[in-house]
Amino acid sequence: MNVSPIKSRWMTAAMGFSLAVFLMLGCSSPASNIPELTPERLVAKPASQAPLEKTYKLVPYDQINVRFTYHPESDPKAPISIRPDGQIMLDGVGSIRAAGLTPEELGKEIATQTSKRLRNPEVIVTVAQFTPRKIYVGGQVKTPGIVQFQGEMTPLQAIFDRGGFTPEAQIDSVILIRDTGAPEPVIGRINAMQSLEGGVPERISLLTNDVIYVPMSGISTTNQWVKQHLREIMPIELLGLGYLFGS
């Protein structure tokens, strides 16, 4: 194929420009400016995880069993549902805040409230049924959408529930967005590669309404950018040679 000197210079310039864009964007993560999540920024599970009953925070619509070890006559006849306001109603006690407490903490609170009428009460609270929780998983996963779960779920479990990562995913920069009630949500980056390839235990547990977003890798973003803008960086007379750049 004969190419004139002018066209040859344009081809060299275009290829050089594309290479520069690739080197500039392809080697950087599009989420690199987002800080990594740390235990200080987000509640994390310890490396040696305690049993669920020790760590789980009750939420509205959970159903619990309440048992008085030494006073079984005081046991509720059926599981108690936590109301939307986070309270439960207990005979002989009245309204008690349950949401935000672990079952053990709630048991101690009930024991304190009933100590005026019962001698040395010991109360054991267990979860009879977890309320379904919803989070959203988007970005570079095979089937973005809502994930429902009960109890606890980690970011990787949620991602695999939606089919896993796509080949274009930036696995070391998974983004978690959480509304904590503050003026701004908590936004942080999770290196899922450490768990997938390094066997590092996940330390983050998801909460209702969390958003998991998997960004496209820097190389994939660069390739997409070059294809979209190829016709803008090449002169008209060379558009027919676009196949040289994969367009």
N, C-alpha and C positions, 0 to 999 in steps of 0.2 A: 504494500500500500504506500503510495507516494503522498507525502504531506509537505506543503509549502513551509518555508522557514517561519513565516508569520504564524501559521497554524501550529507549527511545532512549538513555538515559544508559548502560545496560548495553552497548549496541552501541558507543557511543563509547568506553567504557572498555576493552572487549575489543579494539577496533581499535587503540586507543592502546597497549595492552599488547603486542599483536602487533608493532606498529611499533617499539616500544622494543626488543623481543627481536631484531627484524631488524637494527636499527641497532647493537645491542650485539654480536651474533654474526656477522652477515652481512659486516661489514667487517673481520673478523679471520680469520687463517688458523688452522685447528685445529692446525697443526704449527709455529706461530710460536715456541713455547717450545723447540723442538729446535734446537740450534746448527747452523749451516751447516758443511758439510764443507770443510776447508781442507787444503792440502798438508802442514801440520804434523800434522794428525790422521790423515791417511790418505795412503798412497803415491799420488801423482798422476802422470800422464804429462806430460812437459814440452810446452810449446806446439809446439816443433818436434820431433815424435816421431821417435826413432831407429828403425831397422829392428827388426822383431820379434826377430830373432836376437840383437840387442844388449840387449834389455830383458826378454825372457821368462825367468821363473824356472821351472826344471824342477820337476815334481811327480811323486810316485809313479805308476807305470804308463805314464808317457811312454816312448816308444821312441826311442833315439838312435843315430846313426852316429858312430863314432870312426875318424878317419883320421890316420895318421902320415905327414906330408908327405914326409919323407926316409927313412922306414923302412917302406915299404908291406908288408913281410913281417910286421909287427906288427899290421896292421889286423885287427880282429875280422871273422870271416867273415859275420856277420849282425848286424842291429840288436840293441842291448842294451836290455832293459826295466829301468826303474828299479823296484827292489823296494818293497814296502809300507813298509819302514823307511827309504826314501830313499837307499839305497846301491845301487851297481852292483858287479859282480864282473868284474875285468879280468885276463886271463891275464898272468902275470909281474908283476902289481902287487898283486892282492888286492882287498879291499873299499875303495871310495872313496865318500865322501858326494857325492851328485849333486843331490838335492832342495834347492831354495832357491838354487841357483846358476844363472847364465845359462850358455848353451852355451860362451861364450867363457871364462868363469871356470872351468868344469869342464875345458876343454881345457888351460888353464894349469896346473891342479892335476894333471892326468894327466901333463903334460910334466915337472913337478917330481918326481913320483913315479917316473918312468921314466928320469930323467937319470943315475941311477947305473949303468944298463946300456946306455943308448943315448947316442950323442954328439949333443949339441945338438938334442934332439927338439923338433919342432913338431907340435902336435896340434890338429886341427880337429874340433869337435863340432857336429853339426847334428841337428835334430829330425826323426826319420823319421816319427813319428806322435804327435800329441797325444792324451793320454787325454781322454775325454769328461768335461766338468765339468757340475755341476748347481747351479742356483740356483732360488730361488722368487720369483715375481712375483705380488703380490696387491693387493687394494684395487680402486681404480677403473680397472681395465683390462678389456677386453672378454672375455678368457678367462683368468682367473687360473690359475696352475699352474706346473709345473716347466719350466724351459728348460735344454736341454742344448746345450753349445757346446764347441768345441775352439779352442785358442789364446787369443785375447783377445776380450772383448765389453764394450761400454759399457752403462750403464743404459738409455739410449734404445733401443739395439739390442735389449735384452732385452724392454723394454716393447712394442715393435712386433712382436717375435716372438710376443707374446701378444695381438695384434690392435690394439694402440694404446690410447690413453686413451678413457675414456667422457666424455660431455659434462659429467658432474658432477666430473671430476677437478680436483684442485688441482695444476696442472702446475708451478707455481713452488715446490712444497714436497714433492718426491719424497723418500721416506725410504729410506736405506740402512742395513741392520743387518749388522754383520760381527763374527764371533767371531775375535778375534786371539789367543786363549789367555790373555788377562788375566781377572781376576775378573769384570769387566763387559764386555759387548760394546761395540764402537764404534757409536754411533747418530748419524747426521748427516743434514742436509737438503741436497738438491741442487735448484738452480733450473734445471729442464729447459727452461723458457721461453727462457732465454738462448741455448740451442743451437737450439731450434726456430725462433725468430723473429729472433734476433740473430746467428745464424751463429757463435756462440762455440764453439770446439772442446771436446768433452768431454775432461776430464782424468782421469777415474776409470776404471780397468779393474776388472771384476768378478773375484772369486775364488770357488773352490768353496765352496758352502754359504752364499753371501751371500743376503740377503733384501731384495728391493725391494718397498716398500709405497707405493702411491699413495693418499693420503687424499682424502676428499670435500671439496670446496670449502666455505668458510664459508657462502656463500649457500645452497648445496644443503643443508647441515646444518641451517641455520636453517629453511628451508622444511619440511624433514622434521620438525623439532621442533615447529613450529607445528601441522602437521597431526596429529601424534600427541597433542598436549596441548590441542587446540582445545576438546574437550568438557569439559576440566577448568577452563578459564578462562572459559567461557560459562555463564550461568545456564540452568537446565532449560528455562524458557519460551522461550529464544532458540535452542535447538538446531536448530529448524526453519529458522532463518535462516543456518545454517552455510554455505550456498552462497555467501553474500556474501564469505566468507573463502577460497573455493576448496576447502571440505571436502566 
